[in-house]
């Protein structure tokens, strides 16, 4: 009889721990609102289209990476 009571208590403990872990966090952050559409710009070196927020400005326009900006400015005499 003692063993049956012990097994029941252990089963109850395991069940309660499992239920507690399965719950979502109490203060879950609301999902971020999707941003609106952005204008797409074209890289002056390779022509890749990318959102305005990701474009790097340079002397010859906008670029998709710092390497493309440096290469374009070196080719067109824009580097000091």
Secondary structure as GFF3:
##gff-version 3
##sequence-region A 1 80
A	DSSP	alpha_helix	2	22	.	.	.	ID=ss1
A	DSSP	beta_strand	40	42	.	.	.	ID=ss2
A	DSSP	beta_strand	49	51	.	.	.	ID=ss3
A	DSSP	three_ten_helix	52	54	.	.	.	ID=ss4
A	DSSP	beta_strand	56	58	.	.	.	ID=ss5
A	DSSP	beta_strand	61	63	.	.	.	ID=ss6
A	DSSP	alpha_helix	66	75	.	.	.	ID=ss7
###
